[in-house]
């Protein structure tokens, strides 16, 4: 299990090493809170600074619904 802080740190490290297109596989994510969503938004902003993007891959239906309710489905590309 990856906590929000560690997720943010690891993804920022990828960006710092030139990885500006981040794919996050959410097939096994069974919980997401506001802190994790905030971390994802932070990562998205950073990638956009370099012309990149964050892709949310295969979220479960209830995770997809959270993205819809928070309107984050409008800023993240969900596949």
C-alpha positions as CSV (number, residue, x, y, z in Angstrom):
1,X,0.0,0.0,0.0
2,X,1.4,3.4,-1.0
3,X,0.4,6.4,1.0
4,X,-0.2,9.8,-0.5
5,X,3.0,11.3,0.6
6,X,5.2,8.5,-0.7
7,X,3.2,8.5,-4.0
8,X,3.8,12.2,-4.5
9,X,7.5,11.9,-3.7
10,X,8.0,8.9,-6.0
11,X,6.1,10.5,-8.9
12,X,8.0,13.8,-8.4
13,X,11.2,11.8,-8.6
14,X,10.1,10.4,-12.0
15,X,9.3,14.0,-13.2
16,X,12.7,15.2,-12.0
17,X,14.3,12.5,-14.1
18,X,12.5,13.5,-17.3
19,X,9.4,11.3,-17.1
20,X,6.6,13.8,-18.0
21,X,3.9,11.4,-19.0
22,X,2.8,9.4,-16.0
23,X,0.5,6.4,-16.2
24,X,-1.1,5.4,-12.9
25,X,-2.7,1.9,-12.9
26,X,-5.6,2.0,-10.5
27,X,-6.9,-1.5,-11.0
28,X,-6.1,-2.5,-7.4
29,X,-6.9,0.8,-5.7
30,X,-9.7,0.2,-3.2
31,X,-9.5,3.5,-1.4
32,X,-8.7,7.1,-2.3
33,X,-9.1,10.2,-0.1
34,X,-8.8,13.9,-0.6
35,X,-5.1,13.9,0.3
36,X,-4.4,11.4,-2.4
37,X,-6.5,13.4,-4.9
38,X,-4.5,16.5,-3.9
39,X,-1.2,14.6,-4.5
40,X,-2.5,13.6,-8.0
41,X,-3.4,17.1,-8.8
42,X,0.0,18.3,-7.7
43,X,1.7,15.7,-9.9
44,X,-0.6,16.7,-12.8
45,X,0.4,20.4,-12.5
46,X,4.1,19.5,-12.4
47,X,3.9,17.4,-15.5
48,X,1.9,20.0,-17.4
49,X,4.7,22.5,-16.7
50,X,6.9,20.3,-18.9
51,X,4.2,19.6,-21.5
52,X,3.4,16.2,-20.0
53,X,0.3,14.6,-18.6
54,X,-1.0,12.1,-16.0
55,X,-3.2,9.2,-17.2
56,X,-5.4,7.3,-14.8
57,X,-5.6,3.7,-16.0
58,X,-8.5,1.3,-15.3
59,X,-9.9,2.8,-12.1
60,X,-12.7,0.8,-10.4
61,X,-16.2,2.1,-10.8
62,X,-16.3,3.7,-7.4
63,X,-12.9,5.4,-8.0
64,X,-14.2,6.7,-11.3
65,X,-17.3,8.0,-9.6
66,X,-15.1,9.9,-7.1
67,X,-13.3,11.5,-10.0
68,X,-16.7,12.4,-11.6
69,X,-18.1,13.8,-8.3
70,X,-15.0,16.0,-7.8
71,X,-14.9,16.9,-11.5
72,X,-11.3,15.7,-11.7
73,X,-12.5,13.6,-14.7
74,X,-12.3,16.9,-16.5
75,X,-8.6,17.4,-15.8
76,X,-7.3,13.9,-15.9
77,X,-7.3,11.6,-18.8
78,X,-9.0,8.5,-17.6
79,X,-8.6,5.3,-19.6
